[in-house]
Amino acid sequence: MKRKIFIICAVAVMVMIFCFSMQNSSESSGISGGVTEFILKKLTHDYRDMTASEKKHLFKTAEHIIRKLAHFSVYTVLGFCMSSAVGRRKIFSVGSLITVCIGFVYACSDELHQYFVSGRSCKFTDVMIDTSGVIAGIIISIVLLRIYDLFKQKFSHSPS
């Protein structure tokens, strides 16, 4: 039952990624630009006092980082869901390797999809960022499962 839930979640994340990739450059930039603007206003105390040139430079740099973090994060969630669907295993196992391969192939197909969307591009660096996110998701799922097992083991034994 748990595996089915994680499979459904993985498919839902894949659909979400596909929908994000369908956005043309204006739509995509609008979303990332809004997020970047919000973050800069909250985290940069002197943002309002900066010159237009300083704001533009900071914004461009921050938006690039935020876009790459978004790639990494959404693929981390995908890696976590796919890895959790596979079940118990070690980091260096066939199940983990298959999960990485599926994530890599999906990242490649996602970038290829973006190539055909107006104003978007296909970048191998994004594939590598996405695949790194999948690997991070696998590691997180395995670590959380180990922690769960430790707690379960510790609290399932009644004192003698």
N, C-alpha and C positions, 0 to 999 in steps of 0.2 A: 504494500500500500504506500509506504513512504517513497519507494522508488518511483512509483507512478506520479506522485506529487512533484518530485524533483524533475522528472521528465517533462511534465506539463509546464513547470516553471522555466526550464531551459528553452522549450519551444516558445514560450511567451517572450522571453528575453530576445530570442532570435527574431521574432516578429517585430519587437520594438526596435532592434538594431536596423532591420530592413526598412522600417518606416522612417527612422532618422535618416537613413541613407537615401531615401526617396526625395528628401527635401532639396530644393535647388539651393544654389549658393546664397541667395538673398535670405531665404527662410532660415537656413542653417546659421548664417552670420547673425541674423536677428536674435536668435535664441542665445547663441554663445556670447554675443555682444551684450545682451541684457544681463546675463549671469555675470559677465566680467565687470560691467558697470556697477552692479549691486555689490560685488565682492570688494572692488576697489574703494567704493564709498564707505564701506564698513571697516575695512582693514587699514586704509591709508588716511591717517588723520589730516594730512596737509593736501589731500587730493584737490579740494576746492580752491586752494591757494596756488596751485600749480599753473604755469603758463600753458597755453593751448598746445605748444610743441612738446612740453614735458608730459602732458596728459596723453597725447597721441602716442608717444614712444612707450610710455608705461602701459597704456591700454593694449597696444599691439603685442607687446611682450607677454603681458598677463593673459590675453586672449589665446595666444598660441599655447601657453602652458595649460590653460583650462581646457582647451580642445583636446590636447593629448591626454590629460588626466581623465577626461570624459571617456575617451577611447579605452584607456586602461581600466577604468572603473567598471564600465558596463561589461567588458569582457571578463573581468574578475568575477562578477556576479554570474556570468554564463559558465565560467570554469567551475565555480562553486556548485552550481546547480547540476551540471553534467557529472562532476566528480561525485557528488552526493548520490546521484542516480546509480552510479556504478557500484557503490557500497563500500564495504571494508576492504582496504588494501594498503600497501605501502606506497611511499612517494615514487620509488623506482619499481613500478610494476607494469604489467601489460595494460591493466585498466587505466592507469594514469597516462601511459603512452598513447593509448587510443583516444583518450580525452584531449590530450594536447594536439594530436593529429586532426581530430574533428574540429577543434577550435581554430587551428591554423587554416584548414581548408575553408571553413566558414568565413574567416577573416579575409582570405584571398577572394572568395566570391563576393564579399561585401565591398571590397575595394574595386573589384571589376564592375560591380553594379554601379558604384559611384561614378565610374568613368563615363557612363552613359547618361548621367544626370546633368542638366544644364549648370555650368559653372563649377562643377565638382571635379575632383581629380582622383587618380588611382596612385597611391603611394605605398611602396614596399615598406617604408619605415613605419607606416601605420599598421601594416600587417604584423610587423615585429612587436610593436607596442601592444597590439591586441593579443597576440600569442603570449606575450609576457603576462598580460592580465589573466589569461586562462591559467597559466602556470601558478600565478599567485592565488587564484581561486581554488585550485587543487590543493595547494599547500594549506590554505586556510581551512578547507573542509577536513583534511586529514588531522590537522592540529586540534580543531574543535572536537572531532570524533575521539581523539585520544584523551582530551580533557574530560569529555562526557564519560568515557569508559572508566577513567580514574575516579571520578565522583561517584559513579554508579557502584564501582567496586568498593569504595571506602564506606559508603552509606548503606550498602545492601547487607553487610555483615552485622549481625546483632552481637552486642557485647556478651562475653561468656560469664 
